[in-house]
Amino acid sequence: MHYPLPELTQAETRAILQRALGQDTTEDVIALIHSVTDGVFRSVDMMIPRLLELRQRNEKKLAEGNLKMQDLVKTAAGRLMI
């Protein structure tokens, strides 16, 4: 029997991401992550470590403005098996 995965509300997604990503949690980032994961908790949860790693590896580019957090979200989403 197949049960649907519970979906997070956008407010729940926001709360999880703010705790994990801190100041990088903009409304655009929240909306994009909620969209690409369909609000499925497991997918949001799996995306966080990837985002933290990508943010650390690209810290200089982010600071210089050559890369946006949304770009990292897209890269991390590409690695998810949804």
LINURBEL-V141681 format. One line per field, one symbol per residue. burial: + if it has 16 or more other C-alpha atoms within 10 Angstrom, else -. Layout:
burial->???
This chain:
burial->-------+-+--++-++--+----++--++++++-++++++-++-+++-++--++--+---+-----+++-++--++-----
